[in-house]
């Protein structure tokens, strides 16, 4: 009985070491006596030879890496702190295991140095107003350098830009001055349009006296609608000139 029990335990241990199951998003790089065996295996059931074979699992899912805040001096000599997020995944498990010691750590370090290098070549205004362009440039550089490792960088997003207090106050003053400038320009444009309309109206009235008289009568109607008890208004000669001429013609 003890012998059968011992054999059963050995069989269970052997199967546990020999049988591996990989999920749909996993691949296994198998080394046999130190040499890589073919291409990456999986998903599903994998049979290994205990002691002789060793398998390294690689996940093909997208990794979201948070790049810690980096001290950056922009091209216009402004000291800022910037952090970012890098989205990448393994597309070639063999390269990710064979060509780099730790692809996660290597991608993390490369992201930090690239972030400092790219942002150091940009001015502060460009960093604040052209964020998408800088993100695309970071993504292109990282993807180019990680391609030999079997890594695909799909996206890079600059998250926060921490400015010094004095720079924040300067930007606030600049924004306020810009708003005041726009308000003055809009006000001046409104005054110009109003003056232009008044000029056009005066030109029309000067060329057509009857239009002026009709406008005068319309103004009287508006005044009478305000329920005033007494209305005193001057009577222009031009208004009654036409009527007097007609009366004289009849006589």
C-alpha positions as CSV (number, residue, x, y, z in Angstrom):
1,X,0.0,0.0,0.0
2,X,2.7,2.6,0.8
3,X,4.4,1.9,-2.5
4,X,1.2,2.4,-4.5
5,X,0.6,5.6,-2.6
6,X,4.1,6.8,-3.3
7,X,3.7,6.1,-7.0
8,X,0.4,7.9,-7.1
9,X,2.0,11.0,-5.5
10,X,4.8,10.9,-8.1
11,X,2.3,10.6,-10.9
12,X,0.3,13.6,-9.6
13,X,3.4,15.7,-9.2
14,X,4.6,14.7,-12.7
15,X,1.3,15.7,-14.3
16,X,1.2,19.0,-12.4
17,X,4.6,19.8,-13.7
18,X,3.9,18.6,-17.2
19,X,0.5,19.9,-17.9
20,X,0.0,23.7,-18.3
21,X,-3.1,25.5,-19.5
22,X,-2.8,28.9,-21.1
23,X,-5.7,31.4,-21.4
24,X,-6.8,32.9,-24.7
25,X,-4.7,36.1,-24.0
26,X,-1.5,34.2,-23.0
27,X,1.3,32.7,-24.9
28,X,4.2,30.5,-23.7
29,X,7.8,30.6,-24.7
30,X,9.3,27.1,-24.0
31,X,13.0,26.5,-23.3
32,X,14.3,23.0,-23.5
33,X,17.6,22.6,-21.9
34,X,18.2,26.3,-22.3
35,X,17.3,26.5,-26.0
36,X,14.0,28.0,-27.2
37,X,11.7,25.3,-28.6
38,X,10.1,26.5,-31.8
39,X,7.6,29.4,-31.6
40,X,5.4,30.6,-28.8
41,X,2.7,28.1,-27.8
42,X,-0.9,28.5,-26.7
43,X,-3.6,29.1,-25.9
44,X,-4.9,25.9,-24.5
45,X,-3.2,22.7,-23.1
46,X,0.6,22.6,-23.1
47,X,2.6,19.4,-22.3
48,X,6.0,19.9,-20.9
49,X,8.8,17.5,-19.9
50,X,9.5,18.1,-16.2
51,X,12.9,19.4,-15.3
52,X,13.9,19.5,-19.0
53,X,11.4,22.1,-20.2
54,X,10.7,25.5,-18.8
55,X,7.9,27.8,-20.0
56,X,7.7,31.6,-19.7
57,X,4.2,33.1,-19.9
58,X,3.6,36.3,-21.8
59,X,0.3,38.2,-21.7
60,X,-0.9,39.8,-25.0
61,X,-3.3,42.2,-23.3
62,X,-2.8,45.9,-23.5
63,X,-0.7,47.2,-20.6
64,X,-1.6,50.6,-19.1
65,X,1.6,52.1,-17.7
66,X,1.6,55.3,-15.7
67,X,4.8,57.3,-16.2
68,X,5.7,59.1,-13.0
69,X,6.0,62.8,-12.9
70,X,9.2,64.0,-14.6
71,X,11.1,67.3,-14.1
72,X,11.3,68.9,-17.5
73,X,12.9,72.2,-18.7
74,X,11.2,73.4,-21.8
75,X,12.9,75.1,-24.7
76,X,12.0,78.5,-23.3
77,X,13.6,77.6,-20.0
78,X,10.4,77.0,-17.9
79,X,10.7,74.3,-15.3
80,X,7.6,72.0,-15.1
81,X,6.6,68.6,-13.9
82,X,4.8,66.3,-16.4
83,X,3.4,62.8,-16.2
84,X,1.9,60.6,-18.8
85,X,0.1,57.3,-19.6
86,X,1.5,54.8,-22.1
87,X,-0.6,52.0,-23.7
88,X,1.3,49.1,-25.2
89,X,1.0,45.4,-25.7
90,X,3.2,42.4,-26.8
91,X,2.8,41.4,-30.4
92,X,5.7,39.0,-30.6
93,X,6.3,37.0,-27.5
94,X,9.5,35.5,-28.7
95,X,11.2,38.9,-29.2
96,X,9.8,40.1,-25.9
97,X,11.5,37.3,-24.0
98,X,14.6,36.8,-26.0
99,X,15.6,40.3,-27.1
100,X,15.2,42.2,-23.8
101,X,15.6,41.1,-20.2
102,X,12.4,42.7,-18.8
103,X,10.2,44.3,-21.5
104,X,7.9,45.9,-18.9
105,X,10.8,47.6,-17.1
106,X,12.6,48.5,-20.3
107,X,9.4,50.1,-21.8
108,X,8.9,52.0,-18.5
109,X,12.4,53.5,-18.5
110,X,12.2,54.3,-22.2
111,X,8.9,56.1,-21.7
112,X,10.5,58.3,-19.0
113,X,13.5,59.3,-21.0
114,X,11.5,59.9,-24.1
115,X,9.0,62.1,-22.2
116,X,11.8,64.3,-20.9
117,X,13.6,64.5,-24.3
118,X,10.5,65.4,-26.4
119,X,9.0,67.9,-24.0
120,X,12.4,69.5,-23.5
121,X,12.4,70.4,-27.2
122,X,9.0,72.1,-27.0
123,X,8.0,75.5,-25.7
124,X,5.5,75.9,-22.9
125,X,2.8,77.4,-25.2
126,X,3.2,74.5,-27.6
127,X,2.9,72.0,-24.7
128,X,-0.3,73.6,-23.5
129,X,-2.0,74.2,-26.8
130,X,-0.8,71.4,-29.0
131,X,-1.1,68.4,-26.7
132,X,-2.4,66.0,-29.4
133,X,0.6,66.7,-31.6
134,X,3.1,66.0,-28.8
135,X,1.2,62.8,-27.9
136,X,1.5,61.6,-31.5
137,X,5.2,62.4,-31.5
138,X,5.8,60.5,-28.3
139,X,3.9,57.5,-29.6
140,X,5.9,57.4,-32.8
141,X,9.2,57.5,-31.0
142,X,8.3,54.9,-28.4
143,X,6.8,52.6,-31.0
144,X,10.0,52.9,-33.2
145,X,12.3,52.0,-30.3
146,X,10.2,49.1,-28.8
147,X,9.5,47.4,-32.2
148,X,12.7,45.3,-32.0
149,X,11.4,44.0,-28.6
150,X,8.1,42.8,-30.1
151,X,6.2,45.7,-28.3
152,X,3.5,47.8,-30.0
153,X,2.9,51.2,-28.4
154,X,-0.7,52.2,-29.4
155,X,-1.1,55.5,-27.6
156,X,0.6,58.0,-25.3
157,X,-1.3,60.7,-23.4
158,X,0.3,63.5,-21.4
159,X,-1.8,63.8,-18.2
160,X,-0.9,66.7,-16.0
161,X,1.4,69.7,-16.5
162,X,2.3,71.3,-13.2
163,X,3.5,74.8,-13.6
164,X,5.3,77.1,-11.0
165,X,3.1,79.5,-9.1
166,X,4.6,82.6,-10.8
167,X,4.0,81.0,-14.2
168,X,0.4,80.3,-13.4
169,X,-0.1,83.9,-12.4
170,X,1.5,85.1,-15.5
171,X,-0.7,82.9,-17.7
172,X,-3.8,84.1,-15.8
173,X,-2.8,87.7,-16.5
174,X,-2.2,86.9,-20.1
175,X,-5.5,85.2,-20.5
176,X,-7.3,88.2,-18.8
177,X,-5.6,90.7,-21.1
178,X,-6.5,88.6,-24.1
179,X,-10.2,88.6,-23.0
180,X,-10.1,92.3,-22.5
181,X,-8.6,92.8,-26.0
182,X,-11.3,90.6,-27.6
183,X,-14.0,92.5,-25.7
184,X,-12.7,95.9,-27.0
185,X,-12.4,94.6,-30.5
186,X,-16.0,93.3,-30.4
187,X,-17.2,96.6,-29.0
188,X,-15.4,98.6,-31.6
189,X,-16.7,96.4,-34.3
190,X,-20.3,96.9,-33.0
191,X,-19.8,100.7,-33.0
192,X,-18.4,100.6,-36.5
193,X,-21.4,98.6,-37.8
194,X,-23.9,100.9,-36.0
195,X,-22.2,104.0,-37.4
196,X,-22.2,102.4,-40.9
197,X,-26.0,101.7,-40.6
198,X,-26.7,105.2,-39.5
199,X,-24.7,106.6,-42.4
200,X,-26.6,104.4,-44.8
201,X,-29.9,105.5,-43.3
202,X,-29.0,109.2,-43.4
203,X,-27.9,108.8,-47.0
204,X,-31.3,107.3,-47.9
205,X,-33.3,110.0,-46.0
206,X,-31.3,112.8,-47.6
207,X,-32.0,111.5,-51.1
208,X,-35.7,111.0,-50.4
209,X,-37.5,113.7,-48.3
210,X,-40.7,111.8,-48.1
211,X,-38.9,109.0,-46.3
212,X,-37.9,111.4,-43.7
213,X,-41.5,112.6,-43.3
214,X,-42.8,109.1,-43.0
215,X,-40.2,108.4,-40.3
216,X,-41.3,111.5,-38.5
217,X,-44.9,110.4,-38.5
218,X,-44.0,106.9,-37.3
219,X,-42.1,108.5,-34.4
220,X,-45.3,110.5,-33.5
221,X,-47.3,107.3,-33.5
222,X,-44.8,105.7,-31.1
223,X,-44.9,108.7,-28.8
224,X,-48.7,108.8,-28.7
225,X,-48.8,105.1,-27.7
226,X,-47.0,105.9,-24.4
227,X,-50.3,107.4,-22.9
228,X,-48.8,110.9,-22.4
229,X,-51.4,113.6,-21.5
230,X,-49.7,116.4,-23.4
231,X,-47.4,116.1,-26.4
232,X,-45.5,119.1,-27.8
233,X,-43.6,118.6,-30.9
234,X,-42.2,120.9,-33.7
235,X,-43.9,120.7,-37.0
236,X,-41.4,120.9,-39.8
237,X,-42.1,123.1,-42.8
238,X,-41.3,120.2,-45.2
239,X,-44.1,118.2,-43.7
240,X,-46.8,120.6,-44.7
241,X,-45.1,122.0,-47.8
242,X,-46.6,119.3,-50.0
243,X,-50.1,119.9,-48.6
244,X,-50.0,123.6,-49.1
245,X,-48.7,123.2,-52.7
246,X,-51.7,120.9,-53.5
247,X,-54.1,123.4,-51.9
248,X,-52.7,126.3,-54.0
249,X,-53.0,124.2,-57.2
250,X,-56.7,123.6,-56.5
251,X,-57.4,127.2,-56.0
